[in-house]
Structure formats: structure tokens, C-alpha cells
Amino acid sequence: MANLQTGLAEEVEGAGIVIPPGVASELSKAVIKLADNFELRSVLGQNGRARATERWDKETILSSLATELAGLENHHSSAPKPERTCEHQGPNSDLQGRYAQK
């Protein structure tokens, strides 16, 4: 179940049946449609398996994560670093102090 026109609905498209959450009559129709149609069950099952292997395989996820982290690291290392100063308020000030960016 997924709200129409969402990322989840797009992911399910062609590998499942998209129905709105909370609408029991639509769920019932989808179950009956699948129960009555062997070919549809077979095609959706094959498509779902292929999509899961292609997009959600452990190696695929780890590779994608490594790529994203490398991109963040490159972006972070090239960004200017702000200077920070600590203004001490005396012996009775809170221990954390106040930080201000210049």
C-alpha cells in the first residue's frame, strides 16, 4: 500500500499493485485481482524479485552508501571552515560558554 504519486508508489509500480492506505475496498479488489490472474501474479513476482535484486541487494546498497559518503566528504573538505571563539563570562558563568561565529 502506498499513497499515489509518492516514491514508494513509484518503486512498487510494475512490481506490485499500488493502492491507497486505509481503503479496505481497494485492498480487497487487489487481492481478488491477484487471486484470479496467474499471469499477473507471475509477472509482478518476477518484476519484484528483479527489482529487489537490482536495487536492494546488500552490495548495491553498500556501494551506493559509499558513493554518497565520498561525495559528502569531498563537499565537506572543500567548504570553508568557520572560525569560532569562546567568550568566557568569568568564574560564575556556565561551563559551556558561548560560541559565536565570526
PLY file of the C-alpha trace (Angstrom):
ply
format ascii 1.0
element vertex 102
property float x
property float y
property float z
element edge 101
property int vertex1
property int vertex2
end_header
0.00 0.00 0.00
1.30 3.43 -0.85
-0.05 6.89 -1.47
-0.24 7.55 -5.18
2.47 9.75 -6.69
4.99 9.01 -3.94
8.43 7.43 -4.11
7.08 4.22 -2.63
4.29 4.03 -5.21
6.85 4.57 -7.98
9.00 1.79 -6.52
6.06 -0.62 -6.46
4.84 0.27 -9.97
5.29 -2.71 -12.30
6.26 -5.00 -9.42
3.08 -4.79 -7.36
-0.29 -3.14 -7.16
-0.45 0.38 -5.73
-3.45 1.01 -3.52
-4.09 3.88 -1.12
-3.55 3.12 2.57
-6.67 2.71 4.66
-9.03 1.85 1.81
-10.15 -1.72 2.52
-12.24 -1.98 -0.63
-9.17 -1.27 -2.80
-7.13 -3.86 -0.91
-9.91 -6.38 -1.41
-10.04 -5.64 -5.15
-6.25 -6.04 -5.43
-6.27 -9.39 -3.61
-9.10 -10.71 -5.80
-7.35 -9.44 -8.94
-4.18 -11.30 -7.98
-6.06 -14.43 -6.93
-7.87 -14.57 -10.28
-4.88 -13.84 -12.54
-1.96 -16.28 -12.53
-0.12 -14.40 -15.28
-0.31 -11.09 -13.39
0.95 -12.76 -10.19
3.80 -14.31 -12.11
4.84 -11.10 -13.89
4.62 -8.97 -10.74
6.53 -11.61 -8.77
9.32 -11.77 -11.37
9.49 -7.98 -11.62
9.53 -7.63 -7.84
12.36 -10.14 -7.49
14.38 -8.45 -10.23
13.85 -5.01 -8.70
14.77 -6.24 -5.23
17.95 -7.83 -6.54
18.83 -4.77 -8.64
18.11 -2.04 -6.08
18.03 -3.59 -2.63
20.81 -6.16 -2.75
23.27 -5.74 0.13
26.20 -5.00 -2.20
24.17 -2.46 -4.19
23.13 -0.62 -1.03
26.67 -0.58 0.39
28.10 0.66 -2.91
25.50 3.43 -3.10
26.19 4.42 0.50
29.95 4.53 -0.13
29.41 6.76 -3.16
27.15 9.13 -1.18
29.61 9.32 1.72
32.52 10.02 -0.64
30.51 12.85 -2.19
29.78 14.31 1.24
33.41 14.03 2.23
34.52 15.81 -0.92
31.93 18.54 -0.40
32.83 18.93 3.27
36.59 19.10 2.70
36.22 21.88 0.11
33.85 24.02 2.22
35.34 26.94 4.13
35.60 26.32 7.84
34.09 28.99 10.13
36.27 30.44 12.87
34.84 30.09 16.35
35.70 31.94 19.52
34.71 31.24 23.08
33.72 34.19 25.19
34.40 33.44 28.84
31.96 35.11 31.21
34.01 34.82 34.39
34.26 32.26 37.16
30.49 32.09 37.75
29.46 31.58 34.10
28.03 28.32 32.89
30.64 25.74 31.96
29.72 25.51 28.29
30.47 29.12 27.43
29.00 30.86 24.42
30.20 30.34 20.87
29.98 32.99 18.21
30.88 32.73 14.55
32.99 35.48 13.05
0 1
1 2
2 3
3 4
4 5
5 6
6 7
7 8
8 9
9 10
10 11
11 12
12 13
13 14
14 15
15 16
16 17
17 18
18 19
19 20
20 21
21 22
22 23
23 24
24 25
25 26
26 27
27 28
28 29
29 30
30 31
31 32
32 33
33 34
34 35
35 36
36 37
37 38
38 39
39 40
40 41
41 42
42 43
43 44
44 45
45 46
46 47
47 48
48 49
49 50
50 51
51 52
52 53
53 54
54 55
55 56
56 57
57 58
58 59
59 60
60 61
61 62
62 63
63 64
64 65
65 66
66 67
67 68
68 69
69 70
70 71
71 72
72 73
73 74
74 75
75 76
76 77
77 78
78 79
79 80
80 81
81 82
82 83
83 84
84 85
85 86
86 87
87 88
88 89
89 90
90 91
91 92
92 93
93 94
94 95
95 96
96 97
97 98
98 99
99 100
100 101
